[in-house]
Amino acid sequence: MSVLLAIRSWDNAPWIERFRRVLPDRRVLTPDEPHSVDEIRYIACWRHVPGSLARYSATRALFSLGAGVDHLISDRDLPAAPIVRVVDTDLTERMTEWIVLQVLAFHRRARAYRERQAARRWEDDRDQPAAREVRVGVMGLGVLGGDAIDKLKALRFDVAGWSRTPRDIAGVPTFAGEAGLAAFLARTDILVSLLPLTDTTRGILNARLFGMLAQDGRLGGPFLVNAGRGGLQVEKDILAALDSGMLQGAALDVFEAEPLPADSPLWVHPAVVVTPHNSAISDPDTIAGYIATQIRALESGARLRNIIDVATGY
Ligand SMILES: NC(=O)c1ccc[n+]([C@@H]2O[C@H](COP(=O)([O-])OP(=O)(O)OC[C@H]3O[C@@H](n4cnc5c(N)ncnc54)[C@H](OP(=O)(O)O)[C@@H]3O)[C@@H](O)[C@H]2O)c1
């Protein structure tokens, strides 16, 4: 009944310590420690080495340590076990903070005031639209998109949402699928992406889509906020759209290649905000507790929660 922690690109020490604390009755180990393949019942992973998990055929569940599962699904050689993602209030609230921060910064012209301060220029805008006059479009109406919409609505933004299948959210216009995309984009001044990376969403944030955003809004042109995955965005299209004025600004937490290469023009573009994929970090305390609870529930006969659908990829 051992638990394997297969983590790359994060320091695994805090994870091992937390998992051992919340599951004191079993072995928690990393792939480098001596172990038998048959003792592993659960695998918790983040960007494991592709192909390295297939041999653990006694696995009962594969847990992603983050909300996204693209890092797992892209490995075609996994043990035949359900894949469980993180749904965690702490992570959700962190994400909403980041989204609200970026939306407010665009709405309240944070860049313009930073530039004016640097130039010691006292220049006031009397033409400040109210939040209710700014249309925010949220792509992805899942756990994260739903919470972001609640908080943006509380600030009185004019919010709409887009998802794969039709969703009802009280007081929020919603659109679904390819058929609803054009109407959704045509009423969007600030586009917020909280989509998962799947075969159908890869590269969706591209020149064609930017060209469909509202150009008649109170902010003088559309803005992009992406915290979903870097694979959703076409970075050369973002840069071209910023340079042509099709986009006014972009706040990006995720990138086609991570870490963002030092020579990427995104680092220095004045209209781009870069954060290092930390809009919503996975907290070892809460997530180890969540996974331990799931393991105990499964072993006492309950069903796992938050199993992803391999067919849709999220
Ligand atoms: N930057 C970070 O630090 C960070 C942290 C956590 C998560 N994330 C990212 O955020 C993503 C979303 O997380 P979540 O928990 O909100 O996921 P979720 O609950 O699974 O929701 C996903 C939403 O995306 C929609 N969707 C999926 N494919 C679509 C498509 N082809 N067209 C239109 N809509 C589509 C779904 O539509 P339906 O409602 O119709 O199913 C659903 O509304 C994760 O997958 C991860 O990539 C990033």
The ligand as an SDF file (V2000), in Angstrom:
LIG
                    3D

 48 52  0  0  0  0  0  0  0  0999 V2000
   -1.3950   28.8250  -13.7560 N   0  0  0  0  0  0  0  0  0  0  0  0
   -1.5840   28.0530  -12.7210 C   0  0  0  0  0  0  0  0  0  0  0  0
   -0.8820   28.1330  -11.7100 O   0  0  0  0  0  0  0  0  0  0  0  0
   -2.7350   27.0620  -12.7360 C   0  0  0  0  0  0  0  0  0  0  0  0
   -3.1510   26.4990  -11.5250 C   0  0  0  0  0  0  0  0  0  0  0  0
   -4.2310   25.6420  -11.5400 C   0  0  0  0  0  0  0  0  0  0  0  0
   -4.8790   25.3430  -12.7290 C   0  0  0  0  0  0  0  0  0  0  0  0
   -4.4560   25.8980  -13.8920 N   0  0  0  0  0  0  0  0  0  0  0  0
   -5.1420   25.5810  -15.1520 C   0  0  0  0  0  0  0  0  0  0  0  0
   -6.5340   25.9070  -15.0740 O   0  0  0  0  0  0  0  0  0  0  0  0
   -7.2650   24.9200  -15.7770 C   0  0  0  0  0  0  0  0  0  0  0  0
   -8.7300   24.9440  -15.3780 C   0  0  0  0  0  0  0  0  0  0  0  0
   -8.8890   24.4340  -14.0640 O   0  0  0  0  0  0  0  0  0  0  0  0
  -10.3420   24.0820  -13.4790 P   0  0  0  0  0  0  0  0  0  0  0  0
  -10.1210   23.4260  -12.1690 O   0  0  0  0  0  0  0  0  0  0  0  0
  -11.2300   25.2590  -13.5450 O   0  0  0  0  0  0  0  0  0  0  0  0
  -10.8300   23.0060  -14.5700 O   0  0  0  0  0  0  0  0  0  0  0  0
  -12.2760   22.3660  -14.7390 P   0  0  0  0  0  0  0  0  0  0  0  0
  -13.0770   22.4940  -13.4910 O   0  0  0  0  0  0  0  0  0  0  0  0
  -12.0590   21.0130  -15.3290 O   0  0  0  0  0  0  0  0  0  0  0  0
  -12.9840   23.3050  -15.8360 O   0  0  0  0  0  0  0  0  0  0  0  0
  -12.5610   23.3440  -17.1560 C   0  0  0  0  0  0  0  0  0  0  0  0
  -13.5020   24.2660  -17.9350 C   0  0  0  0  0  0  0  0  0  0  0  0
  -12.9730   24.4230  -19.2540 O   0  0  0  0  0  0  0  0  0  0  0  0
  -13.9960   24.1510  -20.1910 C   0  0  0  0  0  0  0  0  0  0  0  0
  -13.4600   23.5790  -21.4180 N   0  0  0  0  0  0  0  0  0  0  0  0
  -12.6920   22.4740  -21.5730 C   0  0  0  0  0  0  0  0  0  0  0  0
  -12.4450   22.2570  -22.8850 N   0  0  0  0  0  0  0  0  0  0  0  0
  -13.0840   23.2390  -23.5550 C   0  0  0  0  0  0  0  0  0  0  0  0
  -13.2500   23.5510  -24.9350 C   0  0  0  0  0  0  0  0  0  0  0  0
  -12.6960   22.7910  -25.9020 N   0  0  0  0  0  0  0  0  0  0  0  0
  -13.9880   24.6150  -25.2680 N   0  0  0  0  0  0  0  0  0  0  0  0
  -14.5900   25.3850  -24.3200 C   0  0  0  0  0  0  0  0  0  0  0  0
  -14.4710   25.1460  -22.9840 N   0  0  0  0  0  0  0  0  0  0  0  0
  -13.7400   24.0810  -22.6190 C   0  0  0  0  0  0  0  0  0  0  0  0
  -14.8960   23.1490  -19.5060 C   0  0  0  0  0  0  0  0  0  0  0  0
  -16.1490   23.1050  -20.1700 O   0  0  0  0  0  0  0  0  0  0  0  0
  -17.3970   22.2680  -19.5810 P   0  0  0  0  0  0  0  0  0  0  0  0
  -17.9260   23.1220  -18.4490 O   0  0  0  0  0  0  0  0  0  0  0  0
  -18.3400   22.1840  -20.7090 O   0  0  0  0  0  0  0  0  0  0  0  0
  -16.8540   20.9470  -19.1220 O   0  0  0  0  0  0  0  0  0  0  0  0
  -14.9150   23.6940  -18.0780 C   0  0  0  0  0  0  0  0  0  0  0  0
  -15.8810   24.7190  -17.9770 O   0  0  0  0  0  0  0  0  0  0  0  0
   -6.5020   23.6290  -15.4360 C   0  0  0  0  0  0  0  0  0  0  0  0
   -6.7730   22.6110  -16.3730 O   0  0  0  0  0  0  0  0  0  0  0  0
   -5.0610   24.0920  -15.4880 C   0  0  0  0  0  0  0  0  0  0  0  0
   -4.5530   23.9450  -16.7930 O   0  0  0  0  0  0  0  0  0  0  0  0
   -3.3980   26.7560  -13.9170 C   0  0  0  0  0  0  0  0  0  0  0  0
  1  2  1  0
  2  3  2  0
  2  4  1  0
  4  5  1  0
  4 48  2  0
  5  6  2  0
  6  7  1  0
  7  8  2  0
  8  9  1  0
  8 48  1  0
  9 10  1  0
  9 46  1  0
 10 11  1  0
 11 12  1  0
 11 44  1  0
 12 13  1  0
 13 14  1  0
 14 15  2  0
 14 16  1  0
 14 17  1  0
 17 18  1  0
 18 19  2  0
 18 20  1  0
 18 21  1  0
 21 22  1  0
 22 23  1  0
 23 24  1  0
 23 42  1  0
 24 25  1  0
 25 26  1  0
 25 36  1  0
 26 27  1  0
 26 35  1  0
 27 28  2  0
 28 29  1  0
 29 30  1  0
 29 35  2  0
 30 31  1  0
 30 32  2  0
 32 33  1  0
 33 34  2  0
 34 35  1  0
 36 37  1  0
 36 42  1  0
 37 38  1  0
 38 39  2  0
 38 40  1  0
 38 41  1  0
 42 43  1  0
 44 45  1  0
 44 46  1  0
 46 47  1  0
M  CHG  2   8   1  16  -1
M  END
$$$$
